Amino acid sequence: MNEDAVIAAVAAELGVAPKAVRLEGDFQKDYGIDSLDFVRLVMAVEVAAGLRIDDKAAAKVHTIGELLDLVRMSEPGQTG
């Protein structure tokens, strides 16, 4: 997994510079991401990382760091 590519995908979806992405940043509280925006963000991360993220696991994610941890645990091509 290319962590920089994942951070870049998150930053693009959030509309911020990659250096502004904080691992402790909460998608809803800090970035105002609603559920539909979060689905788009997860899809962008899946493309950037070349894998599928489990939908149920993704629903439990609140921070960027948690999303990165989930990406690290996911297998390439895994279906959700």
Protein Blocks (a to p, Z undefined) as FASTA:
>chain_A
ZZklmmmmmmmmnopafklpcfklcfklmnopafklmmmmmmmmmmmnopacdfklmmmp
cbfklmmmmmmmpcghiaZZ
